[in-house]
Amino acid sequence: MEKFSRVLRGYDPDEVNSFLDKVIAKVEAMVKEIDDKDKQIASYKSLEEENKKLNDKVAQFSRMEENLKRAILMAEKTSEQIKLTAYQERDIIVSDAKKNANRIVNEALLKAEEIEKETDNLRRNMIVFKKRLKGTLETQLELVDDIEKIDI
């Protein structure tokens, strides 16, 4: 603590005033320092709020990323399932096509066989018909010859 010199009617006013000026300067410096600290605290609070907002956004983006990862995995699984189904359907279609082709070929072979049999029957019938016609014509010619031999 400061001690002042005594003069007539109390303490020396210059010393007191000098001391008061020092006190005022210190108090002003302390007030300025407190204001600076308050500004820093406000700045820190602002940064803290901004940091919280950024952390919230990071959390939101993390959730979105997880959702996108799940969606991509789901899409990949669905794609694989669609491919598998397509391959299975392709195999079924090819198998059915082969069966139908075999059936058509077998039916065609049977029909060709039938047509061949009918052709053979027609050939035999034609041969028989030709022989009968020839025989009938020969009989008719013999009759004509016989009629010519008869003298009228």
C-alpha positions as CSV (number, residue, x, y, z in Angstrom):
1,M,0.0,0.0,0.0
2,E,1.1,3.5,-0.8
3,K,2.1,6.0,1.9
4,F,1.6,9.7,1.3
5,S,3.6,12.6,2.7
6,R,1.8,14.8,5.2
7,V,1.4,18.4,4.5
8,L,-0.7,21.2,6.0
9,R,-4.3,20.0,6.0
10,G,-3.6,16.4,5.2
11,Y,-1.8,14.5,2.4
12,D,0.1,16.0,-0.5
13,P,-2.4,16.5,-3.2
14,D,0.1,15.9,-6.0
15,E,1.1,12.6,-4.6
16,V,-2.6,11.7,-4.1
17,N,-3.5,12.8,-7.6
18,S,-0.5,10.9,-9.0
19,F,-1.6,7.8,-7.1
20,L,-5.2,8.2,-8.3
21,D,-3.9,8.6,-11.9
22,K,-2.0,5.3,-11.5
23,V,-5.0,3.7,-9.9
24,I,-7.3,5.0,-12.7
25,A,-4.8,3.8,-15.3
26,K,-4.6,0.3,-13.7
27,V,-8.3,0.1,-13.4
28,E,-8.8,1.2,-17.0
29,A,-6.1,-1.4,-18.0
30,M,-8.0,-4.0,-16.0
31,V,-11.3,-3.0,-17.5
32,K,-9.8,-3.1,-21.0
33,E,-8.3,-6.5,-20.2
34,I,-11.7,-7.7,-18.8
35,D,-13.3,-6.4,-22.0
36,D,-10.7,-8.2,-24.1
37,K,-11.3,-11.4,-22.1
38,D,-15.1,-11.0,-22.5
39,K,-14.6,-10.6,-26.3
40,Q,-12.4,-13.6,-26.3
41,I,-15.0,-15.6,-24.3
42,A,-17.7,-14.4,-26.7
43,S,-15.4,-15.3,-29.6
44,Y,-14.8,-18.7,-28.0
45,K,-18.6,-19.2,-27.5
46,S,-19.2,-18.2,-31.1
47,L,-16.5,-20.7,-32.2
48,E,-18.0,-23.3,-29.8
49,E,-21.4,-22.8,-31.4
50,E,-20.0,-22.9,-34.9
51,N,-18.0,-26.0,-33.9
52,K,-21.2,-27.6,-32.6
53,K,-23.0,-26.7,-35.8
54,L,-20.2,-28.2,-37.8
55,N,-20.2,-31.3,-35.6
56,D,-23.9,-31.6,-36.2
57,K,-23.4,-31.3,-39.9
58,V,-20.6,-33.9,-39.8
59,A,-22.9,-36.3,-37.9
60,Q,-25.6,-35.6,-40.4
61,F,-23.2,-36.3,-43.3
62,S,-22.0,-39.4,-41.5
63,R,-25.6,-40.6,-41.3
64,M,-26.2,-39.8,-45.0
65,E,-23.0,-41.7,-45.8
66,E,-24.2,-44.7,-43.9
67,N,-27.5,-44.5,-45.6
68,L,-25.8,-44.3,-49.0
69,K,-23.6,-47.2,-48.2
70,R,-26.6,-49.3,-47.2
71,A,-28.4,-48.2,-50.4
72,I,-25.4,-49.1,-52.5
73,L,-25.1,-52.5,-50.8
74,M,-28.8,-53.0,-51.3
75,A,-28.5,-52.0,-55.0
76,E,-25.6,-54.4,-55.4
77,K,-27.5,-57.3,-53.8
78,T,-30.6,-56.5,-55.9
79,S,-28.4,-56.3,-59.0
80,E,-26.9,-59.7,-58.2
81,Q,-30.3,-61.2,-57.6
82,I,-31.6,-59.8,-60.9
83,K,-28.5,-61.2,-62.7
84,L,-29.1,-64.6,-61.0
85,T,-32.8,-64.6,-62.0
86,A,-31.9,-63.6,-65.5
87,Y,-29.4,-66.4,-65.8
88,Q,-31.9,-68.9,-64.4
89,E,-34.6,-67.6,-66.8
90,R,-32.1,-67.8,-69.7
91,D,-31.3,-71.4,-68.8
92,I,-35.0,-72.3,-68.6
93,I,-35.7,-70.6,-72.0
94,V,-32.8,-72.3,-73.6
95,S,-33.8,-75.7,-72.1
96,D,-37.4,-75.2,-73.3
97,A,-36.2,-74.1,-76.7
98,K,-34.1,-77.2,-77.0
99,K,-37.0,-79.4,-75.9
100,N,-39.3,-77.7,-78.4
101,A,-36.6,-78.0,-81.2
102,N,-36.3,-81.7,-80.4
103,R,-40.0,-82.1,-80.4
104,I,-40.3,-80.3,-83.7
105,V,-37.5,-82.3,-85.3
106,N,-39.1,-85.5,-84.0
107,E,-42.5,-84.5,-85.4
108,A,-40.9,-83.5,-88.7
109,L,-39.1,-86.9,-88.9
110,L,-42.4,-88.7,-88.1
111,K,-44.2,-86.7,-90.7
112,A,-41.4,-87.3,-93.2
113,E,-41.7,-91.0,-92.4
114,E,-45.5,-90.9,-92.9
115,I,-45.1,-89.0,-96.2
116,E,-42.5,-91.6,-97.3
117,K,-44.9,-94.4,-96.5
118,E,-47.7,-92.7,-98.3
119,T,-45.4,-92.1,-101.3
120,D,-44.4,-95.8,-101.3
121,N,-48.1,-96.8,-101.1
122,L,-48.9,-94.4,-104.0
123,R,-46.0,-95.9,-106.0
124,R,-47.3,-99.4,-105.4
125,N,-50.8,-98.4,-106.1
126,M,-49.6,-96.7,-109.3
127,I,-47.7,-99.8,-110.3
128,V,-50.8,-102.0,-109.6
129,F,-53.0,-99.5,-111.4
130,K,-50.7,-99.4,-114.4
131,K,-50.6,-103.2,-114.5
132,R,-54.4,-103.4,-114.3
133,L,-54.8,-100.7,-116.9
134,K,-52.3,-102.4,-119.1
135,G,-54.1,-105.7,-118.6
136,T,-57.5,-104.1,-119.3
137,L,-56.1,-102.4,-122.4
138,E,-54.5,-105.6,-123.6
139,T,-57.8,-107.4,-123.0
140,Q,-59.6,-104.7,-124.9
141,L,-57.0,-104.9,-127.7
142,E,-57.5,-108.7,-127.8
143,L,-61.2,-108.1,-128.1
144,V,-60.7,-105.7,-130.9
145,D,-58.4,-108.2,-132.6
146,D,-61.0,-110.9,-132.1
147,I,-63.7,-108.7,-133.5
148,E,-61.6,-108.1,-136.6
149,K,-61.2,-111.8,-137.1
150,I,-64.8,-112.3,-137.2
151,D,-66.1,-111.9,-140.7
152,I,-69.2,-110.0,-141.0
